[in-house]
């Protein structure tokens, strides 16, 4: 074998055209003449569809054409000479346009003077040119007399999918081809076709190119039987019919029989190109399932492009259900031992780690931490089994690679689809844990948009030192904390971590011993800053986690000040606006001042502190939290009944005709608006009452006030009144004629009859109220079910359109061909991920640079 | 076949300021960003906002926009047919 020399060439241009009959013969090595595939010995027949000159598909054999072995030989084309010409389905539309635009007699363009020709030699944008001529060309079909030879023109129609009809008579492909041949190159160019590479008559096939066997390999079943590819089946049909057509023509058979066979040939060739055409019954296997022919191989989701070229699969990856583990660090991921023993990391044997790696080989694939494979310096991979183990141990020496099991601290890339963000793929450190799920800290749910209702996530293990270093430096969770979307920390506390810190910094006190215990539990070891007191407040415990030179001033959710000086929380308490995901500047400033590693450590501790506080304190939503004092209850009932009375007053005003309409509104609309406003106001009043009288130490209000979960509205709905149900921004008015339910009188406009739910979730809903809620519930369910895929697709299109925009060094935004899109990035040139919520605090920058001096 | 507009868009508060650049300014812009004329964003000659400017293709329009985050931003667009 002569050595293969790689050839490097740069593609300058690609030209697309049609394959001419001449080219078919030039490309081909074999003329196919028989539908038989193999002879009695099972050897491919010469001139059959599996001719050995078409390429090799059996290992060990050599190609008759090029002499190379399997995988080296790409295969060679053959051809069939068709007994009668046949239309190529994918070009019928073009052919139709041409037939309609040219004279049936002289073949000239049916246009008198206008110069429609496109010169392809010149450097023209012929897509533009084509667009321009298209309208004019389609007007040509209306011309009834050729301006050149004065021949009468008839209407040409398409009898789908492949027949052309003129004057209710069919034009045979032979006739069509003859007409196309007559058209001059110049006239062809008017249709946007460059005749140098695509003569129109080539759209009518006289020779059919047969693809090499390498793209339609036959499969040998276990029984030794051969099963042929769909394409081979289809080609067999074509050759068979073609042969019969030849014989019949030669024997001088009647025209009808020849026509029938011709149509059949047309059908087979049509389905060979596309077996999913709407007007044609798809060709089927004997079992009844449709054949997969050329178009189906390329098209759609399972086709070559989207499945094989755009869709890639990867090794060294795992996927399973995720579950929370709040004791994990934010940049850790817990993986099952089973996964750790399947995924491996290659480590190179050196003089210095030989003994260390030998331990892994000794353990083998069945014990943890062991190893699955050893790779020799020559690249050969050896599986470690009880038989090979000893021999491998003996020959192991520097230069070998040991594929050892994953261990704590290894780098992995963790991902949840849809990957809309760069934070959807982050690097985590492995932590091998018992159990069968991936574990992650609830704090990193936000960037992944994950929850634990059955979500699955993927894990990838980088296999080289470079990849691991890159993942660690660029992708670790701590490097992704600041969102490039709005310049705030996307990772923060949520749920229990917020209410825990809220309780801690607002109400709790601990004995010195308990405080130390608590800090130890979250992983804090530095107790030098604990005040020398017996009773330590929650604020002081929290302050221990902050660096001793951290200053911050901010606000709580209610607007009261939060002041941190020298790492001590002096005033205020922690809630969602300072700890939450994507909120407030406290976390942003921590990140800016202390860097990503320190920041993630503090964040992790704060998170765990919240959880641990709750573990001691306990947090639940008892039914008692929805109780109201008797006098408040009375006030609530009074407010509600008053609102209802007032709305009845409005209705009676309306019936009496004394209700004044708002400007630009009808009286009916005015009534609706007024009632809606009245009822909403009453619900808000009730809500304020509820929140005012709620015991701030109770658990439900704690969750609402801290921002951990729930809102004043959701609390009001449980405690006092669910409120008005709305469909399309109006009160409920559908159902029966002039009424919502049959239990009301027709025309009843009262609150109860139009979707007002007076009861609370605790007191229980009346049947009609329950039904109103079901109505709005169904509506919102439908809404989300329809909106999610729509907005997802919208986002995908946007992302695809913007994907190769980049900011150049002169701060302009350019596209792939260097066109300017923005003259200054974002209009202000600010890198959002380096800003604070999109702004640069100039005052602060000056202060920092001058050291606080004026 | 130019359609006469019943009102003048430039006078509206939401329409940003559009100006035609002189040839000298045009050249300095292309030099400043080191681009060819074709690499500028485009604006249709018939665009309502520049009907008052008497422009031709190959002119460059300077647009001064205001927005909440960046206060004032300047865009350049080349006029096309």
Interface residues (C-beta under 8 A of the other chain):
Chain A: X810 X812 X817 X818 X819 X820 X821 X822 X823 X824 X826 X827 X828 X838 X839
Chain B: X33 X34 X35 X38 X39 X40 X41 X65 X67 X69 X70 X71 X73 X74 X75 X76
